[in-house]
Amino acid sequence: MRVVLQRSKKASVSVNGIVAGSIDQGYVLLVGLTHTDTKEDAVYVAKKIAGLRLFEDEDGKMNRSIDETGGAILSVSQFTLYGDTRKGRRPSFIEAARPEAAEPLYNYFNEQLRSYGLTVETGVFGAMMDVELLNDGPVTIIVESK
């Protein structure tokens, strides 16, 4: 499981011009799943993200978690995170999980985040989406389960 996390001041995701999810301060998560990922991977990554200290304290140091700052999460499925560009000019997506396996695991991951008391908004799994965000920092972290 691979998640690109971006700290944001505000963000939204739209499908066909209709907003599917939006947040103010928090994290935008681009979530990629591979065919070997399990619920244990989702639990590990959700716990890691919930506990990360990426927000500044009164001394300007990244020392506060998303929960401590009242932030929310916008989680967007992103199979292209497993695109392999080593050969040719067109990426291969052979390592990305098939939709029938990825969607339930993606939903489980989001429920794991919610189990930490976090507000989680989402896009629409498998849809073409427009993601808008105002990156804060910028702070961008990659969190992987393996």
C-alpha positions, 0 to 999 in steps of 0.5 A, spaced: 500 500 500 502 506 498 499 513 500 502 520 498 500 524 503 499 532 502 498 537 508 493 542 505 489 548 507 483 546 503 482 541 498 476 538 494 475 532 489 469 533 484 466 528 479 463 531 473 463 538 476 460 535 482 463 536 489 464 529 492 468 531 498 471 537 501 475 539 507 479 545 510 485 544 514 488 537 514 491 531 509 489 529 502 491 522 501 492 519 494 491 512 496 494 506 491 493 499 492 497 493 489 495 486 489 498 483 495 495 488 500 491 486 505 487 488 511 493 488 515 497 493 510 491 498 511 491 498 519 498 499 519 498 505 514 492 508 517 495 508 524 501 511 521 497 517 518 493 518 524 499 518 529 504 522 524 506 529 527 506 534 521 503 540 524 506 546 527 506 547 535 507 554 538 515 553 536 514 552 529 516 545 529 512 539 526 509 536 533 502 536 532 498 530 529 491 531 525 487 529 531 490 535 535 489 540 530 482 538 528 484 537 521 480 532 516 482 527 511 480 527 503 482 520 501 482 519 493 483 512 490 489 512 485 491 506 482 496 510 478 501 510 484 503 503 482 505 505 475 511 502 472 515 507 467 521 503 467 520 500 460 517 504 454 513 511 454 507 508 457 506 506 464 504 499 466 499 498 471 500 491 472 502 492 480 496 495 481 490 491 485 484 490 480 478 494 482 474 488 485 479 487 490 482 494 491 475 498 492 473 494 499 480 494 501 480 502 500 473 502 504 476 498 509 482 503 510 478 509 510 474 506 516 480 505 519 482 512 519 475 514 522 476 509 527 481 514 530 476 519 530 478 522 524 473 526 519 474 522 512 471 525 506 472 521 499 472 521 492 468 516 487 472 510 487 474 508 479 471 515 477 475 520 473 476 526 478 478 533 479 482 534 485 484 541 488 488 542 493 492 548 497 498 545 499 500 547 506 508 548 506 508 544 502 509 538 506 508 531 502 510 525 505 510 518 502 507 512 507 508 505 505 506 498 508 512 494 505 
